[in-house]
Amino acid sequence: MPATIGFIGLGIMGAPMAQRLISAGYDVVVYNRTASRAEPLVAAGARAAAQPLEVAQQADLVLSIVTDSPDAEAVLLAEGGAVHGARKGALFVDMSTIAPQAARDIGTRLGQRGVRFVDAPVTGGDVGAKNGTLSILVGGAPEDLDRARPVLGHLGARITHCGPIGAGQTLKACNQILCALNMVGLTEAMALARAGGIDPALLPEALAAGAGGSWALEKLGPRIVAEDDAPGFMIDLIQKDLRIVQAMAEAAGLPLAGTAVAQSYFADNQAHGEGQRGTQGMFRALARRA
């Protein structure tokens, strides 16, 4: 077990993940670009660093979860980045959702500095981050995963080794297609129920255990019924992820028409200032079209 864990990125996902490690008894050093977000964790027992490199100076295992590929590159590789404070043989685990090629490039550049790296994006939303039930999709050497697994076990209920560096991000891109299209199906089904005189609140109760059941129906269906679009995962972020998906699809010559439908709904949300709402807010875009 590492004596100290570094944690970079304290947003909707990162803050509860870091809190779980503190609660598990680890010595945790945290960094966030907006320093005030570290204050609740410091109050819970963490130590705050002023720069990512200061995190790495104190930890052999550094976890990061930030918004996009440029953000991951910045906190890990740029001036003041974690690599500049890394201990010999340190392991960096990036849990952000970024492009697979970006993960491979980061791994190569870290490797040139003697730092081990795995990409380990997560799925399960803010609920999974709080409860430690995330699915963690890992790309990298098996021995590096074995080294990180005891810590990751406090964050996720399922840890899957997907292949070499970048493979975790590839599988996460597949996951985001499923999330987006499940949301299309959920919002359209609820709209049709309402139009047919059925209380949409019946859908999670009646259909969750059937062939049409999904995590989205069970967890987000009740939020849609309540017109609650508070963010567990923001529309702006899934749109970022779907752009990664479409870039991968274009390179492979795949026409992802369903993904494009989801993007069009989410684009409507963004055009109406709803980009920082939860993805279940797609119901508002559908209502406007109706």
Contacts in CASP RR format, 6 or more apart in sequence:
PFRMAT RR
TARGET T0000
AUTHOR 0000-0000-0000
METHOD contacts of the structure
MODEL  1
MPATIGFIGLGIMGAPMAQRLISAGYDVVVYNRTASRAEPLVAAGARAAA
QPLEVAQQADLVLSIVTDSPDAEAVLLAEGGAVHGARKGALFVDMSTIAP
QAARDIGTRLGQRGVRFVDAPVTGGDVGAKNGTLSILVGGAPEDLDRARP
VLGHLGARITHCGPIGAGQTLKACNQILCALNMVGLTEAMALARAGGIDP
ALLPEALAAGAGGSWALEKLGPRIVAEDDAPGFMIDLIQKDLRIVQAMAE
AAGLPLAGTAVAQSYFADNQAHGEGQRGTQGMFRALARRA
1 26 0 8 1.000
1 150 0 8 1.000
1 151 0 8 1.000
2 26 0 8 1.000
2 59 0 8 1.000
2 60 0 8 1.000
2 61 0 8 1.000
2 151 0 8 1.000
3 27 0 8 1.000
3 60 0 8 1.000
4 26 0 8 1.000
4 27 0 8 1.000
4 28 0 8 1.000
4 29 0 8 1.000
4 58 0 8 1.000
4 59 0 8 1.000
4 60 0 8 1.000
5 21 0 8 1.000
5 26 0 8 1.000
5 27 0 8 1.000
5 28 0 8 1.000
5 29 0 8 1.000
5 59 0 8 1.000
5 61 0 8 1.000
5 62 0 8 1.000
5 63 0 8 1.000
5 151 0 8 1.000
6 28 0 8 1.000
6 29 0 8 1.000
6 30 0 8 1.000
6 31 0 8 1.000
6 55 0 8 1.000
6 56 0 8 1.000
6 58 0 8 1.000
6 59 0 8 1.000
6 61 0 8 1.000
6 62 0 8 1.000
6 63 0 8 1.000
7 14 0 8 1.000
7 17 0 8 1.000
7 18 0 8 1.000
7 21 0 8 1.000
7 28 0 8 1.000
7 29 0 8 1.000
7 30 0 8 1.000
7 31 0 8 1.000
7 46 0 8 1.000
7 55 0 8 1.000
7 62 0 8 1.000
7 63 0 8 1.000
7 64 0 8 1.000
8 30 0 8 1.000
8 31 0 8 1.000
8 32 0 8 1.000
8 52 0 8 1.000
8 55 0 8 1.000
8 62 0 8 1.000
8 63 0 8 1.000
8 64 0 8 1.000
8 65 0 8 1.000
8 66 0 8 1.000
8 75 0 8 1.000
8 82 0 8 1.000
9 30 0 8 1.000
9 31 0 8 1.000
9 32 0 8 1.000
9 33 0 8 1.000
9 64 0 8 1.000
9 65 0 8 1.000
9 66 0 8 1.000
9 75 0 8 1.000
10 18 0 8 1.000
10 30 0 8 1.000
10 31 0 8 1.000
10 32 0 8 1.000
10 37 0 8 1.000
10 38 0 8 1.000
10 41 0 8 1.000
11 32 0 8 1.000
11 37 0 8 1.000
11 65 0 8 1.000
12 126 0 8 1.000
12 129 0 8 1.000
12 231 0 8 1.000
12 232 0 8 1.000
12 233 0 8 1.000
12 234 0 8 1.000
13 65 0 8 1.000
13 95 0 8 1.000
13 122 0 8 1.000
13 125 0 8 1.000
13 126 0 8 1.000
13 129 0 8 1.000
14 65 0 8 1.000
14 129 0 8 1.000
15 37 0 8 1.000
15 40 0 8 1.000
15 41 0 8 1.000
16 126 0 8 1.000
16 129 0 8 1.000
16 130 0 8 1.000
17 63 0 8 1.000
17 65 0 8 1.000
17 95 0 8 1.000
17 129 0 8 1.000
17 132 0 8 1.000
17 134 0 8 1.000
17 155 0 8 1.000
18 28 0 8 1.000
18 30 0 8 1.000
18 41 0 8 1.000
18 46 0 8 1.000
19 40 0 8 1.000
19 41 0 8 1.000
19 44 0 8 1.000
20 129 0 8 1.000
20 130 0 8 1.000
20 132 0 8 1.000
20 154 0 8 1.000
20 155 0 8 1.000
21 28 0 8 1.000
21 151 0 8 1.000
21 154 0 8 1.000
21 155 0 8 1.000
22 28 0 8 1.000
22 41 0 8 1.000
22 44 0 8 1.000
22 45 0 8 1.000
22 46 0 8 1.000
23 44 0 8 1.000
24 154 0 8 1.000
26 151 0 8 1.000
27 47 0 8 1.000
28 41 0 8 1.000
28 45 0 8 1.000
28 46 0 8 1.000
28 47 0 8 1.000
29 46 0 8 1.000
29 47 0 8 1.000
29 48 0 8 1.000
29 49 0 8 1.000
29 54 0 8 1.000
29 55 0 8 1.000
29 58 0 8 1.000
29 59 0 8 1.000
30 38 0 8 1.000
30 41 0 8 1.000
30 42 0 8 1.000
30 46 0 8 1.000
30 47 0 8 1.000
30 48 0 8 1.000
30 49 0 8 1.000
30 55 0 8 1.000
31 38 0 8 1.000
31 48 0 8 1.000
31 49 0 8 1.000
31 50 0 8 1.000
31 51 0 8 1.000
31 52 0 8 1.000
31 54 0 8 1.000
31 55 0 8 1.000
31 75 0 8 1.000
32 38 0 8 1.000
35 48 0 8 1.000
35 50 0 8 1.000
38 46 0 8 1.000
38 48 0 8 1.000
41 48 0 8 1.000
42 48 0 8 1.000
47 58 0 8 1.000
49 55 0 8 1.000
49 58 0 8 1.000
51 80 0 8 1.000
51 81 0 8 1.000
52 64 0 8 1.000
52 75 0 8 1.000
52 76 0 8 1.000
52 80 0 8 1.000
52 81 0 8 1.000
52 82 0 8 1.000
53 80 0 8 1.000
53 81 0 8 1.000
53 82 0 8 1.000
53 83 0 8 1.000
53 84 0 8 1.000
53 85 0 8 1.000
54 85 0 8 1.000
55 62 0 8 1.000
55 82 0 8 1.000
56 62 0 8 1.000
56 81 0 8 1.000
56 82 0 8 1.000
56 83 0 8 1.000
56 84 0 8 1.000
56 85 0 8 1.000
56 86 0 8 1.000
56 87 0 8 1.000
56 90 0 8 1.000
56 92 0 8 1.000
57 85 0 8 1.000
57 87 0 8 1.000
59 87 0 8 1.000
59 90 0 8 1.000
60 87 0 8 1.000
60 89 0 8 1.000
60 90 0 8 1.000
60 91 0 8 1.000
61 90 0 8 1.000
61 91 0 8 1.000
61 93 0 8 1.000
61 147 0 8 1.000
61 148 0 8 1.000
61 151 0 8 1.000
62 82 0 8 1.000
62 86 0 8 1.000
62 90 0 8 1.000
62 91 0 8 1.000
62 92 0 8 1.000
62 93 0 8 1.000
63 93 0 8 1.000
63 94 0 8 1.000
63 95 0 8 1.000
63 151 0 8 1.000
64 72 0 8 1.000
64 75 0 8 1.000
64 76 0 8 1.000
64 82 0 8 1.000
64 92 0 8 1.000
64 93 0 8 1.000
64 94 0 8 1.000
64 95 0 8 1.000
64 96 0 8 1.000
65 94 0 8 1.000
65 95 0 8 1.000
65 96 0 8 1.000
65 122 0 8 1.000
66 72 0 8 1.000
66 74 0 8 1.000
66 75 0 8 1.000
66 96 0 8 1.000
67 96 0 8 1.000
67 237 0 8 1.000
67 240 0 8 1.000
68 96 0 8 1.000
68 98 0 8 1.000
68 240 0 8 1.000
69 98 0 8 1.000
69 99 0 8 1.000
69 102 0 8 1.000
71 96 0 8 1.000
72 94 0 8 1.000
72 96 0 8 1.000
72 98 0 8 1.000
72 102 0 8 1.000
72 106 0 8 1.000
73 102 0 8 1.000
73 105 0 8 1.000
73 106 0 8 1.000
74 81 0 8 1.000
75 81 0 8 1.000
75 82 0 8 1.000
76 82 0 8 1.000
76 83 0 8 1.000
76 92 0 8 1.000
76 94 0 8 1.000
76 106 0 8 1.000
76 110 0 8 1.000
77 83 0 8 1.000
77 106 0 8 1.000
77 109 0 8 1.000
77 110 0 8 1.000
82 92 0 8 1.000
83 92 0 8 1.000
83 109 0 8 1.000
83 110 0 8 1.000
83 113 0 8 1.000
83 115 0 8 1.000
86 92 0 8 1.000
86 110 0 8 1.000
86 113 0 8 1.000
86 114 0 8 1.000
86 115 0 8 1.000
88 114 0 8 1.000
89 114 0 8 1.000
89 115 0 8 1.000
89 116 0 8 1.000
90 115 0 8 1.000
90 116 0 8 1.000
91 115 0 8 1.000
91 116 0 8 1.000
91 117 0 8 1.000
91 118 0 8 1.000
91 144 0 8 1.000
91 147 0 8 1.000
91 148 0 8 1.000
92 110 0 8 1.000
92 115 0 8 1.000
92 116 0 8 1.000
92 117 0 8 1.000
92 118 0 8 1.000
93 117 0 8 1.000
93 118 0 8 1.000
93 120 0 8 1.000
93 148 0 8 1.000
93 152 0 8 1.000
94 103 0 8 1.000
94 106 0 8 1.000
94 117 0 8 1.000
94 118 0 8 1.000
94 119 0 8 1.000
94 120 0 8 1.000
95 120 0 8 1.000
95 121 0 8 1.000
95 122 0 8 1.000
95 136 0 8 1.000
96 121 0 8 1.000
97 121 0 8 1.000
97 169 0 8 1.000
97 172 0 8 1.000
97 176 0 8 1.000
97 237 0 8 1.000
97 240 0 8 1.000
97 241 0 8 1.000
97 244 0 8 1.000
98 119 0 8 1.000
98 121 0 8 1.000
98 169 0 8 1.000
98 244 0 8 1.000
99 169 0 8 1.000
99 244 0 8 1.000
99 247 0 8 1.000
99 248 0 8 1.000
100 119 0 8 1.000
100 166 0 8 1.000
100 167 0 8 1.000
100 168 0 8 1.000
100 169 0 8 1.000
100 170 0 8 1.000
100 173 0 8 1.000
100 248 0 8 1.000
101 166 0 8 1.000
102 169 0 8 1.000
103 119 0 8 1.000
103 139 0 8 1.000
103 165 0 8 1.000
103 166 0 8 1.000
103 168 0 8 1.000
103 169 0 8 1.000
104 165 0 8 1.000
104 166 0 8 1.000
106 117 0 8 1.000
106 119 0 8 1.000
107 117 0 8 1.000
107 165 0 8 1.000
110 116 0 8 1.000
110 117 0 8 1.000
111 117 0 8 1.000
116 141 0 8 1.000
116 144 0 8 1.000
116 147 0 8 1.000
117 140 0 8 1.000
117 144 0 8 1.000
117 165 0 8 1.000
118 138 0 8 1.000
118 139 0 8 1.000
118 140 0 8 1.000
118 141 0 8 1.000
118 144 0 8 1.000
118 145 0 8 1.000
118 148 0 8 1.000
118 165 0 8 1.000
119 138 0 8 1.000
119 139 0 8 1.000
119 140 0 8 1.000
119 165 0 8 1.000
119 166 0 8 1.000
119 167 0 8 1.000
119 168 0 8 1.000
119 169 0 8 1.000
120 136 0 8 1.000
120 137 0 8 1.000
120 138 0 8 1.000
120 139 0 8 1.000
120 148 0 8 1.000
120 152 0 8 1.000
120 168 0 8 1.000
121 136 0 8 1.000
121 137 0 8 1.000
121 168 0 8 1.000
121 169 0 8 1.000
121 172 0 8 1.000
122 129 0 8 1.000
122 134 0 8 1.000
122 135 0 8 1.000
122 136 0 8 1.000
122 137 0 8 1.000
122 155 0 8 1.000
122 156 0 8 1.000
123 134 0 8 1.000
123 135 0 8 1.000
123 137 0 8 1.000
123 172 0 8 1.000
123 175 0 8 1.000
123 179 0 8 1.000
124 133 0 8 1.000
124 134 0 8 1.000
124 135 0 8 1.000
124 215 0 8 1.000
125 134 0 8 1.000
125 232 0 8 1.000
125 233 0 8 1.000
126 231 0 8 1.000
126 232 0 8 1.000
126 233 0 8 1.000
127 133 0 8 1.000
127 219 0 8 1.000
127 232 0 8 1.000
128 134 0 8 1.000
128 156 0 8 1.000
129 155 0 8 1.000
132 154 0 8 1.000
132 155 0 8 1.000
132 156 0 8 1.000
132 157 0 8 1.000
133 156 0 8 1.000
133 157 0 8 1.000
134 155 0 8 1.000
134 156 0 8 1.000
134 157 0 8 1.000
134 158 0 8 1.000
135 156 0 8 1.000
135 157 0 8 1.000
135 158 0 8 1.000
135 159 0 8 1.000
135 160 0 8 1.000
136 152 0 8 1.000
136 155 0 8 1.000
136 156 0 8 1.000
136 158 0 8 1.000
136 159 0 8 1.000
136 160 0 8 1.000
137 160 0 8 1.000
137 162 0 8 1.000
137 167 0 8 1.000
137 168 0 8 1.000
137 169 0 8 1.000
137 171 0 8 1.000
137 172 0 8 1.000
137 175 0 8 1.000
138 145 0 8 1.000
138 152 0 8 1.000
138 159 0 8 1.000
138 160 0 8 1.000
138 161 0 8 1.000
138 162 0 8 1.000
138 163 0 8 1.000
138 167 0 8 1.000
138 168 0 8 1.000
139 145 0 8 1.000
139 161 0 8 1.000
139 162 0 8 1.000
139 163 0 8 1.000
139 164 0 8 1.000
139 165 0 8 1.000
139 166 0 8 1.000
139 167 0 8 1.000
139 168 0 8 1.000
139 169 0 8 1.000
140 161 0 8 1.000
140 163 0 8 1.000
140 164 0 8 1.000
140 165 0 8 1.000
140 166 0 8 1.000
140 167 0 8 1.000
141 164 0 8 1.000
142 161 0 8 1.000
145 159 0 8 1.000
145 161 0 8 1.000
149 159 0 8 1.000
152 159 0 8 1.000
153 159 0 8 1.000
160 171 0 8 1.000
162 168 0 8 1.000
162 170 0 8 1.000
162 171 0 8 1.000
170 248 0 8 1.000
172 241 0 8 1.000
173 241 0 8 1.000
173 244 0 8 1.000
173 245 0 8 1.000
173 248 0 8 1.000
176 238 0 8 1.000
176 241 0 8 1.000
176 242 0 8 1.000
176 244 0 8 1.000
176 245 0 8 1.000
177 242 0 8 1.000
177 245 0 8 1.000
177 256 0 8 1.000
177 259 0 8 1.000
179 216 0 8 1.000
179 233 0 8 1.000
179 238 0 8 1.000
179 279 0 8 1.000
180 238 0 8 1.000
180 242 0 8 1.000
180 259 0 8 1.000
180 262 0 8 1.000
180 263 0 8 1.000
180 266 0 8 1.000
180 279 0 8 1.000
181 258 0 8 1.000
181 259 0 8 1.000
181 261 0 8 1.000
181 262 0 8 1.000
182 214 0 8 1.000
182 215 0 8 1.000
182 216 0 8 1.000
182 217 0 8 1.000
183 216 0 8 1.000
183 220 0 8 1.000
183 262 0 8 1.000
183 265 0 8 1.000
183 279 0 8 1.000
183 280 0 8 1.000
183 282 0 8 1.000
184 258 0 8 1.000
184 261 0 8 1.000
184 262 0 8 1.000
184 265 0 8 1.000
184 282 0 8 1.000
186 214 0 8 1.000
186 216 0 8 1.000
186 217 0 8 1.000
186 220 0 8 1.000
186 221 0 8 1.000
186 224 0 8 1.000
186 280 0 8 1.000
187 224 0 8 1.000
187 265 0 8 1.000
187 280 0 8 1.000
187 281 0 8 1.000
187 282 0 8 1.000
187 283 0 8 1.000
187 286 0 8 1.000
188 286 0 8 1.000
189 203 0 8 1.000
190 200 0 8 1.000
190 203 0 8 1.000
190 221 0 8 1.000
190 224 0 8 1.000
190 225 0 8 1.000
190 283 0 8 1.000
191 283 0 8 1.000
191 286 0 8 1.000
191 287 0 8 1.000
191 290 0 8 1.000
193 199 0 8 1.000
193 200 0 8 1.000
193 202 0 8 1.000
193 203 0 8 1.000
194 200 0 8 1.000
200 221 0 8 1.000
200 224 0 8 1.000
200 225 0 8 1.000
201 222 0 8 1.000
201 225 0 8 1.000
203 217 0 8 1.000
203 221 0 8 1.000
204 217 0 8 1.000
204 218 0 8 1.000
204 221 0 8 1.000
204 222 0 8 1.000
207 213 0 8 1.000
207 217 0 8 1.000
208 214 0 8 1.000
208 217 0 8 1.000
208 218 0 8 1.000
216 280 0 8 1.000
220 279 0 8 1.000
220 280 0 8 1.000
221 280 0 8 1.000
223 229 0 8 1.000
223 230 0 8 1.000
223 280 0 8 1.000
224 280 0 8 1.000
224 281 0 8 1.000
224 283 0 8 1.000
227 283 0 8 1.000
228 280 0 8 1.000
229 274 0 8 1.000
229 277 0 8 1.000
229 278 0 8 1.000
229 280 0 8 1.000
229 281 0 8 1.000
229 283 0 8 1.000
229 284 0 8 1.000
230 277 0 8 1.000
230 278 0 8 1.000
231 276 0 8 1.000
231 277 0 8 1.000
231 278 0 8 1.000
232 278 0 8 1.000
232 279 0 8 1.000
233 278 0 8 1.000
233 279 0 8 1.000
234 275 0 8 1.000
234 276 0 8 1.000
234 277 0 8 1.000
234 278 0 8 1.000
234 279 0 8 1.000
235 266 0 8 1.000
235 269 0 8 1.000
235 270 0 8 1.000
235 274 0 8 1.000
235 275 0 8 1.000
235 276 0 8 1.000
235 277 0 8 1.000
235 278 0 8 1.000
235 279 0 8 1.000
235 281 0 8 1.000
235 282 0 8 1.000
236 270 0 8 1.000
236 275 0 8 1.000
236 276 0 8 1.000
238 266 0 8 1.000
238 279 0 8 1.000
239 263 0 8 1.000
239 266 0 8 1.000
239 267 0 8 1.000
239 270 0 8 1.000
239 275 0 8 1.000
242 259 0 8 1.000
242 262 0 8 1.000
242 263 0 8 1.000
242 266 0 8 1.000
245 256 0 8 1.000
245 259 0 8 1.000
246 256 0 8 1.000
246 259 0 8 1.000
246 260 0 8 1.000
246 263 0 8 1.000
249 255 0 8 1.000
249 256 0 8 1.000
249 259 0 8 1.000
262 282 0 8 1.000
265 282 0 8 1.000
265 285 0 8 1.000
265 286 0 8 1.000
266 275 0 8 1.000
266 279 0 8 1.000
266 282 0 8 1.000
266 285 0 8 1.000
268 285 0 8 1.000
268 288 0 8 1.000
268 289 0 8 1.000
269 275 0 8 1.000
269 277 0 8 1.000
269 281 0 8 1.000
269 282 0 8 1.000
269 284 0 8 1.000
269 285 0 8 1.000
272 284 0 8 1.000
272 285 0 8 1.000
272 288 0 8 1.000
274 281 0 8 1.000
274 284 0 8 1.000
274 285 0 8 1.000
END
